[in-house]
């Protein structure tokens, strides 16, 4: 190979100090593919619809090894001079294979013969997508505009034939895996198999490109063989990419308590690949999910775990619980759960600090582990490759969208149990993406578990592929319940009954009145939780509480504040810990007021004496009620669980129909379906005294079932019927949008629609700005703020960032302030 290189090392002055030959790099990546394939063999075979033979596996390793053969082109090789144009190496392969003259050459003929014999045309297109998305140059039919410009870099020039430099690469790979070239059946042609392979090629490329294990400085050639095989295996083991056994042990050993009956029943095999646990908040669904993972792992059904939650706060809190479980089960050497939340660098108990060039410094040593053991925690696009990760649902949903590295996310997730917490039906678009994710996951043999306290019949039927029941039948479905396949099984022992008194108040637009009600209860000794539908509404009440009685306001240290999603990651960690201390299971008695948004309603272990909440759809409202009287304790005058539901001053919601923007989250983009809100009000007004979990199913179906909504529309007349039709159309449109934008991996790889998913990614927070601040902002709680996430809509498309004083940021013509109330405009 001589001078044909794949990777360079340079000194501080930019001079080349070492060049890794292309043949060596290709063999490195082929070895990495061979090392990781065993963990995904069950998924590959499920996608293929047949067992894989040793020859199939050899051919997959060969194809992965050939991922960079395009680097032989003269334009890429010229990049040894940093001043030369940055010519790539994937698109040029298409020109080598398709140009009328070049395709007659020995290199192109060798590749064409291989692909024809192996039935690997689609698979080769998948290999060329290893940078994160399919190439238009390999689409069907191919567009010459995407490959023709590269033709000149292959044509012979000054006695050198760059195309001929491909032949030694193919020869070396053939010598390493000769079985691949023997006569045999073609590779599996199933599109899902090809898509799964595409993601694994990216994994192998990243693994085989790690210069810490595969040094650019050598050794090269035959001397590299032993190092290559050793380091490929070691890298796969260190990064948790090789299946391992699960230690023996019972539920008590894992969680420190004896199980409820439903928690062990949830681990049985008869629930099928997609199962559902429906039980009230605080009943132990999380432990049931973790126990199902442990038991499925012992049976060899799954390897990894991704626990997906609706909010960052919920993920941060659960992350600690999952790590405690891992230590209890595995003891010394337990796998570290990765916190899969962008903006955080967390693996186990260790916290990382981002350094230049994507490096990370960890605050705790790795106890003798390899330097790449926390590799999956260091970049958001790697999160799902961790053996165990706890994160936000958007990280999994990105596997369904035509965005960079979606196929990698989907592929590495295939070996894991996907747990989705707090599933409900309020967002048709997100539900549509979840449906597509479950379809993908199921099709490659994956297992999923859905957790919900409030899932309606329509959503349950869609997610479990069951027919939707009429309202009367839906109300009669057992609750709590385990569902999977064609069965729904009622369970007992999922927690204690809780009697709740609900009242309504027309004070939703009066933050002072809300604060006065909360403060009065706090002065009487209550731990009061106030949940608003908007950040602005929450800030108004929190500021009013702090102004009235500072010593009862929720604080971090001695700074009054509140809880919502627009705080820096380090401050969110302080907030979450303060919430747990003030409102968790082990909180002290005494009055206090915590104000926040939807970040408080899901998954956090909050135990309030009194709940004051804005009106919301019944499934969301029940989630919030789950934060009330969560644990057994002495509550004095608040022994009865009470909820104050805030509505407009006028009971009639009809004026909201004409508003173009929402009113404290009623209508608009937060909770746009006013029919659901009216139905919710009716149900809680009819029966202000409810019992949880006894009444959950009745309330949910009474306010969300299509038949119940149709009754409300008929009662209230034409304007409401029109609104219902509009919202129904909006729901259908949102679901249709999700179906249209989401990847359909049942299509041939070369026909995948990789169009513009800007709107879809924005909705998942994929276009938010993640800003590293040096020097840091002065944080409101005494901790410097080095990193800040700015929502896409708040950034206004700005690409330039300037400091504006000690606590401000200037993004274009917008000024943002960051203080104890979070990130705000102005």
C-alpha positions as a printed Julia matrix, in Angstrom:
826×3 Matrix{Float64}:
   0.0     0.0     0.0
   2.95    2.32    0.47
   1.74    5.88    0.63
  -2.06    5.31    0.61
  -3.16    6.4     4.06
  -6.44    6.45    6.0
  -5.64    8.5     9.11
  -2.96   11.02   10.03
  -1.31   12.21   13.23
   0.0    15.76   13.28
   2.1    17.72   15.73
   1.2    21.1    17.21
   2.49   22.83   14.08
   0.31   20.72   11.79
   3.16   18.6    10.45
   2.33   14.95    9.76
   4.07   12.69   12.26
   2.45    9.37   11.32
   0.15    7.95    8.66
  -1.98    4.85    9.2
  -2.15    2.82    5.97
  -5.6     2.41    4.48
  -5.36   -1.37    4.47
  -4.59   -1.44    8.19
  -7.49    0.84    9.07
  -9.91   -1.22    7.0
  -8.78   -4.4     8.74
  -9.12   -2.65   12.12
 -12.78   -1.82   11.44
 -13.49   -5.3    10.08
 -12.1    -6.76   13.3
 -14.26   -4.36   15.32
 -17.34   -5.52   13.43
 -16.47   -9.15   14.14
 -16.08   -8.27   17.83
 -19.49   -6.61   18.24
 -21.63   -8.86   16.02
 -22.29  -11.51   18.74
 -24.25   -9.04   20.89
 -26.54   -8.21   17.98
 -26.75  -11.67   16.44
 -30.29  -12.35   17.8
 -31.5    -9.01   16.41
 -29.86   -9.62   13.04
 -31.4   -13.08   12.79
 -34.84  -11.76   13.75
 -34.57   -9.07   11.09
 -33.25  -11.56    8.52
 -35.93  -14.14    9.2
 -33.31  -16.9     9.31
 -30.2   -17.91   11.23
 -26.92  -16.36   10.1
 -24.21  -18.72    8.91
 -20.49  -18.31    9.61
 -20.18  -17.19    5.99
 -22.83  -14.5     6.49
 -20.91  -13.19    9.48
 -17.63  -13.21    7.56
 -19.25  -11.27    4.73
 -20.63   -8.65    7.1
 -17.14   -8.19    8.55
 -15.71   -7.82    5.03
 -18.3    -5.25    3.99
 -17.62   -3.24    7.14
 -13.88   -3.43    6.48
 -14.38   -1.98    2.99
 -16.2     1.08    4.38
 -13.26    3.41    3.66
 -11.98    2.03    0.37
 -12.93    5.37   -1.21
 -10.07    7.02    0.67
  -7.79    5.76   -2.08
  -9.08    8.51   -4.37
  -6.51   11.15   -5.3
  -8.55   14.04   -3.87
  -8.7    12.5    -0.42
  -5.04   11.53   -0.45
  -4.14   15.13   -1.27
  -5.54   16.15    2.12
  -2.18   15.28    3.62
  -1.68   18.95    2.77
  -4.17   20.72    5.11
  -4.56   23.53    2.58
  -6.07   21.22   -0.04
  -9.83   20.89   -0.56
 -11.64   18.5     1.78
 -12.6    15.77   -0.69
 -14.59   12.96    0.89
 -14.4     9.2     0.51
 -17.94    7.77    0.43
 -19.52    9.57   -2.52
 -16.41    8.94   -4.66
 -17.01    5.18   -4.37
 -20.19    5.61   -6.4
 -18.21    7.31   -9.18
 -15.71    4.43   -9.19
 -18.53    1.9    -9.61
 -20.87    3.79  -11.93
 -18.76    5.84  -14.34
 -18.75    4.24  -17.79
 -14.95    4.02  -17.97
 -14.06    3.51  -14.32
 -16.5     0.64  -13.84
 -14.56   -1.34  -16.42
 -11.42   -1.21  -14.28
 -10.12   -4.1   -12.18
 -11.08   -2.5    -8.83
 -14.66   -1.74   -9.82
 -15.03   -5.17  -11.43
 -13.84   -6.86   -8.24
 -16.38   -4.94   -6.15
 -19.21   -5.56   -8.63
 -18.47   -9.29   -8.74
 -18.42   -9.5    -4.96
 -21.72   -7.64   -4.59
 -23.39   -9.73   -7.28
 -22.21  -13.05   -5.81
 -23.26  -12.07   -2.29
 -26.49  -10.26   -3.18
 -24.99   -7.31   -1.31
 -25.84   -4.23   -3.37
 -28.17   -2.86   -0.68
 -25.74   -3.83    2.06
 -22.92   -1.96    0.34
 -25.09    1.16    0.16
 -25.62    0.72    3.9
 -21.86    0.53    4.45
 -21.37    3.78    2.57
 -23.87    5.4     4.97
 -21.51    4.91    7.93
 -21.23    8.66    8.53
 -24.83    8.7     9.69
 -27.22    8.87    6.73
 -27.74    7.19    3.33
 -26.01    8.82    0.39
 -27.91   10.16   -2.59
 -25.09    8.8    -4.75
 -26.23    5.27   -3.83
 -29.97    5.9    -4.0
 -32.17    3.96   -6.38
 -32.01    5.17   -9.07
 -28.64    6.87   -8.52
 -28.33   10.54   -9.37
 -25.16   11.22  -11.32
 -25.06   14.78   -9.98
 -24.02   13.32   -6.63
 -21.1    11.22   -7.93
 -19.96   12.63  -11.27
 -17.87   15.46   -9.73
 -15.62   12.86   -8.06
 -14.76   11.0   -11.26
 -11.61   13.04  -11.88
 -10.07   11.86   -8.63
  -9.98    8.27   -9.9
  -8.7     8.88  -13.41
  -5.04    7.96  -13.98
  -2.74   10.95  -13.73
   1.0    11.27  -14.14
   1.44    7.52  -14.23
  -0.54    6.85  -11.03
  -3.86    4.97  -11.01
  -5.74    5.71   -7.78
  -8.36    3.07   -8.59
  -5.62    0.42   -8.62
  -4.86    1.32   -4.99
  -8.21   -0.23   -4.04
  -7.09   -3.71   -5.12
  -4.58   -4.3    -2.29
  -7.29   -3.37    0.21
  -9.66   -5.95   -1.22
  -6.88   -8.54   -1.35
  -5.91   -7.98    2.3
  -9.51   -8.23    3.44
 -10.0   -11.37    1.38
  -6.92  -12.94    2.97
  -8.33  -12.12    6.43
 -11.84  -13.55    5.77
 -11.48  -16.1     2.93
 -14.74  -17.83    3.91
 -16.66  -14.79    2.65
 -15.59  -15.51   -0.95
 -16.48  -19.2    -0.98
 -19.62  -20.28   -2.81
 -22.7   -19.81   -0.69
 -26.21  -18.42   -0.39
 -26.63  -14.65   -0.7
 -26.89  -12.45    2.35
 -30.38  -11.89    3.83
 -32.23   -9.33    1.73
 -34.8    -8.13    4.3
 -34.7    -4.3     4.41
 -34.75   -4.26    8.21
 -31.69   -6.5     8.23
 -29.86   -4.07    5.96
 -30.86   -1.06    8.08
 -29.73   -2.82   11.26
 -26.41   -3.65    9.61
 -25.98   -0.01    8.56
 -26.1     1.15   12.17
 -23.65   -1.54   13.26
 -21.16   -0.44   10.59
 -21.13    3.0    12.23
 -20.52    1.34   15.6
 -17.65   -0.72   14.19
 -16.15    2.33   12.46
 -16.19    4.36   15.68
 -14.69    1.47   17.61
 -12.0     0.69   15.03
 -11.08    4.37   14.65
 -10.17    4.88   18.3
  -6.48    5.75   18.09
  -6.0     4.91   21.77
  -6.51    1.27   20.87
  -5.6     1.29   17.18
  -2.62    3.66   17.08
  -1.95    5.72   13.98
   1.74    5.46   14.85
   1.82    1.72   14.22
   2.64   -1.08   14.17
   1.59   -1.68   10.57
   1.14   -4.68    8.3
   1.66   -8.18    9.69
   2.94   -6.83   12.98
  -0.44   -5.16   13.61
  -2.51   -8.36   13.42
  -2.11   -9.44   17.04
  -2.73   -5.92   18.36
  -5.79   -5.56   16.12
  -7.56   -8.68   17.32
  -6.68   -8.06   20.95
  -7.78   -4.43   20.96
 -11.0    -5.03   19.01
 -12.06   -7.6    21.58
 -10.91   -5.46   24.52
 -12.66   -2.36   23.19
 -15.94   -4.21   22.74
 -15.71   -5.59   26.28
 -14.74   -2.25   27.85
 -17.63   -0.43   26.2
 -20.17   -3.02   27.26
 -20.73   -4.32   23.73
 -20.25   -8.01   24.55
 -22.99  -10.09   26.24
 -22.37  -10.95   29.88
 -24.11  -13.11   32.45
 -26.47  -11.8    35.13
 -25.64  -12.81   38.72
 -28.21  -14.89   40.61
 -30.37  -13.2    43.2
 -33.95  -12.43   44.15
 -36.07   -9.28   44.14
 -35.16   -8.36   47.7
 -31.46   -8.54   46.93
 -31.97   -6.13   44.04
 -34.29   -3.62   45.71
 -34.15   -4.22   49.46
 -37.87   -5.03   49.76
 -40.17   -7.95   49.06
 -42.09   -7.64   45.78
 -45.74   -6.97   45.2
 -47.34   -9.82   43.29
 -47.61   -7.78   40.09
 -43.89   -6.96   40.14
 -42.92  -10.61   39.75
 -45.82  -11.3    37.37
 -44.5    -8.52   35.13
 -41.37  -10.59   34.47
 -43.14  -13.59   32.93
 -42.69  -14.62   29.3
 -46.38  -14.68   28.35
 -46.67  -10.9    27.96
 -44.99  -10.94   24.57
 -42.44   -8.55   23.09
 -44.4    -5.38   23.96
 -45.98   -5.35   27.41
 -47.84   -2.71   29.41
 -48.08   -2.12   33.14
 -50.97    0.12   34.19
 -50.93    1.09   37.84
 -51.24    4.2    39.92
 -48.31    6.49   40.58
 -46.08    5.24   43.39
 -47.17    1.63   43.07
 -43.75    0.23   42.15
 -43.88    0.16   38.34
 -40.23    1.21   38.14
 -39.04   -1.76   40.2
 -41.31   -4.04   38.17
 -39.68   -2.78   34.97
 -36.16   -3.26   36.29
 -37.01   -6.75   37.52
 -38.43   -7.64   34.11
 -35.13   -6.55   32.56
 -33.12   -8.67   35.0
 -35.25  -11.74   34.36
 -35.34  -11.31   30.57
 -31.58  -10.88   30.67
 -31.17  -14.11   32.61
 -33.21  -15.89   29.93
 -31.07  -14.43   27.15
 -33.94  -12.41   25.67
 -32.2    -9.04   26.05
 -28.81   -7.65   26.96
 -29.04   -3.89   27.54
 -31.6    -1.52   29.04
 -32.78    1.9    27.99
 -35.19    3.46   30.49
 -36.93    6.36   28.74
 -38.64    9.07   30.77
 -40.63   12.16   29.79
 -38.49   14.81   31.49
 -34.85   15.46   32.26
 -35.56   15.82   35.97
 -37.21   12.42   36.07
 -34.25   10.88   34.24
 -31.72   12.46   36.6
 -33.54   11.16   39.65
 -34.09    7.65   38.31
 -30.48    7.41   37.19
 -29.33    7.18   40.82
 -31.9     4.48   41.63
 -30.85    2.37   38.65
 -27.18    2.62   39.63
 -28.08    1.48   43.16
 -29.88   -1.54   41.68
 -26.9    -2.39   39.46
 -24.54   -2.31   42.43
 -26.92   -4.45   44.46
 -27.15   -7.11   41.74
 -23.61   -7.07   40.32
 -21.6    -5.9    43.32
 -18.04   -4.89   42.52
 -17.58   -4.24   38.83
 -21.24   -3.43   38.27
 -22.04   -1.76   34.95
 -22.44    2.01   35.2
 -25.73    3.45   34.03
 -25.27    6.31   31.59
 -27.4     9.42   32.08
 -28.74    9.87   28.55
 -29.68   13.54   28.8
 -27.93   16.03   26.48
 -25.96   18.56   28.47
 -25.04   16.06   31.2
 -21.9    13.93   31.36
 -22.71   11.23   33.88
 -21.85    7.54   34.14
 -22.5     5.77   37.4
 -21.43    8.17   40.15
 -18.84    9.89   37.96
 -19.34   13.29   36.36
 -17.44   14.42   33.28
 -16.27   17.8    32.07
 -16.23   18.55   28.35
 -12.8    19.46   26.96
 -11.74   20.67   23.5
 -11.85   18.22   20.57
 -14.68   16.21   22.19
 -12.47   14.95   25.01
 -13.93   14.45   28.48
 -12.29   14.61   31.9
 -14.02   12.44   34.52
 -14.02   13.48   38.17
 -13.65    9.9    39.36
 -11.16    7.34   38.21
 -12.4     4.32   36.37
 -11.14    1.86   39.0
  -8.64    0.29   36.66
 -11.11    0.11   33.78
 -10.17    0.94   30.22
 -10.04    4.62   29.21
 -13.0     4.13   26.87
 -15.28    2.42   29.4
 -17.5     5.53   29.56
 -17.42    6.08   25.82
 -21.21    5.93   25.41
 -21.73    8.67   28.01
 -19.53   11.21   26.24
 -21.66   12.03   23.19
 -25.46   12.21   22.9
 -25.51   10.2    19.68
 -23.83    7.3    21.53
 -26.16    7.15   24.54
 -28.2     4.18   23.33
 -25.04    2.1    22.84
 -24.56    1.92   26.61
 -25.37   -1.4    28.23
 -27.6     0.5    30.67
 -28.84    4.03   30.09
 -31.5     6.2    31.71
 -32.62    9.18   29.68
 -35.36   11.13   28.01
 -37.73    9.58   25.5
 -36.54   11.91   22.73
 -33.21   10.06   22.63
 -35.06    6.9    21.57
 -37.53    8.67   19.28
 -34.63   10.14   17.3
 -34.11    6.57   16.07
 -37.31    6.97   14.06
 -36.52   10.24   12.29
 -34.44   10.89    9.16
 -31.65   12.6    11.07
 -27.96   11.83   11.27
 -27.18    8.59   13.11
 -30.83    7.56   13.41
 -29.93    4.11   12.1
 -27.11    3.81   14.63
 -29.54    4.64   17.44
 -32.1     2.12   16.19
 -29.49   -0.58   15.71
 -27.76   -0.36   19.06
 -31.14   -0.15   20.81
 -32.12   -3.5    19.28
 -30.31   -5.53   21.98
 -31.99   -3.67   24.85
 -35.22   -3.77   26.76
 -36.85   -0.43   25.96
 -38.84    0.85   28.95
 -41.04    3.88   28.29
 -42.35    5.5    31.46
 -45.42    7.73   31.85
 -47.02    6.81   28.54
 -50.22    8.73   27.87
 -52.19    9.93   24.88
 -52.09   13.71   25.17
 -49.68   14.25   22.25
 -50.68   12.5    19.02
 -47.43   13.35   17.27
 -45.22   11.86   19.99
 -47.56    8.87   20.22
 -47.16    8.35   16.49
 -43.37    8.37   16.76
 -43.53    5.97   19.71
 -45.73    3.65   17.67
 -43.14    3.66   14.86
 -40.31    3.08   17.35
 -42.11    0.06   18.81
 -42.74   -1.28   15.3
 -39.04   -1.01   14.49
 -37.97   -2.51   17.79
 -40.4    -5.43   17.61
 -39.38   -6.22   14.03
 -35.77   -6.91   15.03
 -36.73   -9.1    17.97
 -36.61   -6.33   20.54
 -38.57   -6.2    23.77
 -40.36   -3.16   25.17
 -42.29   -2.37   28.34
 -44.68    0.56   28.64
 -45.59    2.07   32.0
 -48.64    4.23   32.6
 -51.05    5.33   35.27
 -53.49    6.87   32.84
 -53.54    5.22   29.42
 -56.86    5.39   27.57
 -58.4     2.59   25.53
 -57.57    4.19   22.19
 -53.86    4.58   22.95
 -53.65    1.16   24.59
 -55.19   -0.52   21.57
 -52.83    1.23   19.17
 -49.65    0.51   21.09
 -50.5    -3.14   21.81
 -52.03   -3.77   18.36
 -55.42   -4.6    19.86
 -58.92   -3.55   18.73
 -60.3    -0.45   20.47
 -63.04   -1.25   22.96
 -66.3     0.73   23.22
 -66.5     3.05   26.24
 -68.45    0.68   28.48
 -66.06   -2.17   27.79
 -63.07    0.12   28.23
 -64.26    1.2    31.66
 -64.66   -2.46   32.64
 -61.05   -3.35   31.78
 -59.22   -4.27   35.02
 -57.05   -1.67   36.72
 -54.27   -2.06   37.78
 -53.4    -4.44   34.96
 -50.67   -6.22   33.03
 -51.23   -6.38   29.29
 -49.42   -8.0    26.42
 -50.3    -9.9    23.31
 -54.05  -10.48   23.34
 -54.5   -10.54   27.1
 -55.23   -8.05   29.86
 -54.71   -9.4    33.37
 -55.89   -7.61   36.48
 -53.38   -7.53   39.32
 -53.51   -6.92   43.04
 -51.04   -5.65   45.56
 -49.95   -2.71   43.43
 -50.22   -0.22   46.26
 -52.7     1.25   48.74
 -55.96    3.01   47.98
 -55.97    6.78   48.29
 -59.07    8.89   48.84
 -58.83   12.32   47.24
 -61.12   15.36   47.56
 -61.07   17.64   44.48
 -62.35   21.2    44.37
 -62.23   23.7    41.56
 -61.27   27.36   41.79
 -61.61   30.14   39.24
 -58.2    31.61   40.09
 -56.08   30.36   37.18
 -55.37   33.94   36.07
 -54.66   35.29   39.57
 -51.13   34.39   40.72
 -51.55   36.38   43.92
 -54.66   34.42   44.91
 -52.92   31.14   44.09
 -49.93   32.15   46.19
 -52.16   33.19   49.1
 -53.95   29.82   49.05
 -50.63   27.96   49.01
 -49.06   30.1    51.73
 -52.1    29.73   54.0
 -51.84   25.95   53.8
 -48.08   26.05   54.33
 -48.53   28.19   57.44
 -50.85   25.44   58.71
 -48.04   22.92   58.25
 -48.69   21.6    54.73
 -46.11   20.74   52.09
 -47.83   22.41   49.14
 -47.15   21.58   45.5
 -48.26   24.08   42.84
 -48.12   22.84   39.24
 -48.7    25.34   36.43
 -49.13   24.66   32.73
 -46.6    27.31   31.67
 -43.23   28.56   32.84
 -44.5    32.15   32.94
 -47.43   31.18   35.14
 -45.16   29.24   37.46
 -42.69   32.11   37.82
 -45.49   34.55   38.66
 -46.72   32.37   41.53
 -43.22   31.52   42.79
 -42.27   35.17   42.94
 -45.5    36.02   44.75
 -44.87   33.29   47.34
 -41.29   34.47   47.93
 -42.49   38.05   48.34
 -45.17   37.04   50.86
 -43.24   34.69   53.07
 -39.64   33.96   52.14
 -39.09   31.29   54.78
 -41.83   29.05   53.32
 -40.72   29.36   49.69
 -38.88   26.47   48.08
 -35.15   27.19   48.03
 -31.84   25.93   46.83
 -29.55   26.9    49.67
 -30.94   30.25   50.76
 -32.21   31.32   47.31
 -35.95   31.16   46.63
 -36.68   29.51   43.29
 -38.97   27.08   41.45
 -38.7    23.99   39.24
 -39.03   23.96   35.44
 -37.06   22.92   32.37
 -35.12   26.1    31.65
 -32.28   25.73   34.12
 -28.67   24.81   33.33
 -27.81   21.12   33.83
 -25.71   21.7    36.95
 -28.44   23.85   38.49
 -31.09   21.3    37.55
 -29.16   18.76   39.56
 -29.19   21.13   42.55
 -32.91   21.75   42.04
 -33.73   18.06   41.85
 -31.8    17.33   45.03
 -33.52   20.21   46.8
 -36.94   18.94   45.65
 -36.16   15.46   46.92
 -34.97   16.83   50.27
 -37.98   19.12   50.73
 -40.72   16.89   49.26
 -39.3    13.35   49.01
 -40.05   10.27   51.05
 -37.69   11.26   53.88
 -38.66   14.93   54.05
 -39.08   16.66   57.39
 -42.45   17.88   58.61
 -43.4    21.54   58.34
 -44.93   23.91   55.83
 -43.35   24.85   52.5
 -44.41   25.74   48.95
 -42.91   24.3    45.78
 -43.99   25.8    42.47
 -43.18   24.3    39.09
 -44.39   23.08   35.73
 -44.89   19.69   34.09
 -41.35   18.77   35.17
 -42.85   17.99   38.59
 -45.7    15.78   37.44
 -43.85   12.77   36.11
 -41.56   10.2    37.68
 -40.17   12.4    40.48
 -40.65   11.04   43.99
 -42.64   13.95   45.43
 -44.92   13.59   48.45
 -47.12   16.67   48.95
 -49.9    17.29   51.47
 -51.86   19.67   49.21
 -51.84   19.96   45.42
 -52.83   23.14   43.57
 -52.82   22.61   39.84
 -53.96   24.24   36.64
 -56.68   22.38   34.78
 -55.26   19.77   32.42
 -56.57   16.67   30.6
 -57.55   13.94   33.01
 -54.57   11.71   32.25
 -52.19   14.56   33.04
 -54.23   15.57   36.09
 -54.03   12.06   37.5
 -50.27   12.14   37.02
 -50.14   15.28   39.12
 -52.43   13.78   41.75
 -49.87   10.99   42.0
 -47.54   13.49   43.74
 -50.1    13.82   46.56
 -49.93   11.61   49.69
 -47.46    9.31   47.96
 -46.06    7.89   51.19
 -47.51    7.01   54.58
 -46.79    9.75   57.14
 -48.46   11.89   59.82
 -50.11   14.87   58.09
 -52.11   16.6    60.84
 -54.83   18.82   59.37
 -54.03   17.52   55.89
 -54.72   13.87   56.53
 -57.28   14.03   53.71
 -55.65   14.26   50.3
 -56.9    17.45   48.66
 -56.53   18.93   45.2
 -57.43   22.42   44.04
 -57.92   22.51   40.27
 -57.55   26.01   38.84
 -59.86   27.03   36.0
 -60.87   30.39   34.47
 -62.96   32.72   36.63
 -65.98   31.9    34.49
 -66.86   28.23   34.51
 -67.89   28.34   30.85
 -64.87   27.47   28.68
 -66.61   28.57   25.48
 -64.77   31.95   25.28
 -61.52   30.01   24.96
 -62.68   28.61   21.63
 -62.16   32.0    19.99
 -58.67   32.64   21.41
 -55.79   32.37   18.97
 -53.33   31.62   21.76
 -53.76   29.51   24.86
 -54.86   30.74   28.25
 -52.52   29.35   30.92
 -52.09   26.24   28.79
 -55.81   25.82   28.1
 -56.04   25.7    24.32
 -53.03   26.79   22.3
 -50.03   24.5    21.99
 -49.95   23.08   25.55
 -53.36   21.41   25.88
 -55.16   22.34   22.67
 -58.21   20.09   23.01
 -60.79   22.07   24.98
 -63.3    19.22   24.66
 -60.99   17.03   26.73
 -60.62   19.83   29.28
 -64.4    20.31   29.5
 -64.88   16.55   29.88
 -62.27   16.52   32.63
 -64.0    19.33   34.49
 -67.33   17.5    34.25
 -65.91   14.28   35.64
 -64.28   15.93   38.67
 -67.35   18.12   39.31
 -69.65   15.09   39.17
 -67.54   13.1    41.64
 -65.27   15.42   43.64
 -64.44   12.53   45.95
 -62.45    9.88   44.15
 -60.51    6.79   45.14
 -57.22    5.94   43.47
 -56.74    3.44   41.83
 -60.37    2.35   41.87
 -61.62    5.29   39.8
 -58.69    5.72   37.41
 -60.2     3.79   34.51
 -63.61    5.45   34.87
 -62.12    8.92   34.94
 -59.76    8.39   32.02
 -62.33    6.84   29.73
 -64.95    9.34   30.86
 -62.79   12.25   29.7
 -60.72   10.83   26.84
 -62.7     8.09   25.11
 -64.02    9.25   21.73
 -67.6     8.44   22.76
 -67.29   10.62   25.88
 -65.9    13.51   23.86
 -68.69   13.21   21.31
 -71.24   13.54   24.14
 -69.66   16.79   25.31
 -69.7    18.22   21.79
 -73.39   17.37   21.33
 -74.28   18.94   24.67
 -72.51   22.24   23.97
 -73.55   22.84   20.37
 -72.11   23.78   17.02
 -69.06   25.8    18.13
 -67.85   22.93   20.25
 -68.6    20.4    17.54
 -66.54   22.47   15.15
 -63.71   22.68   17.66
 -63.91   18.93   18.22
 -63.77   18.3    14.49
 -60.82   20.67   14.19
 -58.96   19.0    17.04
 -59.78   15.56   15.68
 -58.38   16.7    12.38
 -55.37   18.15   14.18
 -54.79   14.86   16.01
 -55.12   12.96   12.76
 -52.8    15.4    11.05
 -50.25   15.12   13.87
 -50.38   11.34   13.71
 -50.14   11.48    9.93
 -47.19   13.86   10.15
 -45.45   11.45   12.48
 -46.15    8.57   10.09
 -44.91   10.57    7.11
 -41.73   11.95    8.64
 -40.71    8.81   10.54
 -38.43    6.31    8.83
 -40.06    3.23    7.37
 -37.35    0.62    7.67
 -39.46   -1.94    5.83
 -38.45   -0.1     2.65
 -35.33   -0.97    0.68
 -32.32    0.88    2.02
 -31.68    2.64   -1.27
 -35.27    3.9    -1.31
 -35.42    5.33    2.2
 -36.86    8.84    2.25
 -34.26   10.92    4.04
 -36.03   14.24    3.54
 -35.98   17.37    5.67
 -36.99   16.57    9.24
 -36.3    20.07   10.58
 -39.75   20.49   12.16
 -39.74   17.0    13.64
 -36.31   17.39   15.18
 -37.15   20.84   16.52
 -40.14   19.39   18.32
 -37.88   16.87   20.04
 -35.42   19.55   21.08
 -32.91   18.46   18.45
 -32.38   22.05   17.26
 -31.95   23.56   20.7
 -28.68   25.38   21.2
 -26.24   23.77   23.61
 -23.84   26.55   24.62
 -20.51   26.05   26.37
 -19.65   29.16   28.4
 -16.09   30.22   29.07
 -15.89   32.16   31.29
 -18.98   30.71   32.95
 -22.1    32.59   33.94
 -22.51   33.38   37.61
 -25.06   30.76   38.64
 -27.92   31.79   40.94
 -27.15   29.01   43.43
 -23.43   29.65   43.84
 -22.25   27.23   41.17
 -20.72   28.54   37.93
 -22.72   27.72   34.81
 -20.45   26.27   32.13
 -23.14   24.91   29.84
 -26.62   26.14   28.92
 -29.34   24.71   26.7
 -31.38   27.39   24.92
 -34.71   26.23   23.41
 -34.86   26.62   19.64
 -37.81   29.03   19.78
 -36.06   31.18   22.37
 -32.83   31.36   20.36
 -34.78   32.66   17.37
 -32.42   31.0    14.92
 -29.42   32.95   16.23
 -25.99   31.49   15.54
 -23.86   34.12   17.27
 -23.65   34.27   21.05
 -22.26   37.08   23.15
 -22.13   37.7    26.88
 -24.35   40.43   28.3
 -23.19   41.11   31.82
 -22.67   38.52   34.54
 -26.0    36.72   34.02
 -27.0    37.52   30.44
 -26.59   36.15   26.93
 -27.11   38.04   23.71
 -28.22   35.91   20.77
 -28.51   38.13   17.76
 -30.99   40.83   18.73
 -32.31   38.84   21.7
 -31.15   39.19   25.28
 -31.68   36.3    27.68
 -31.3    36.5    31.45
 -30.43   33.61   33.72
 -31.18   33.91   37.41
 -33.01   32.14   40.24
 -36.17   31.99   38.11
 -34.39   30.25   35.22
 -33.63   31.32   31.65
 -35.91   34.12   30.5
 -36.13   36.65   27.72
 -35.21   40.21   28.53
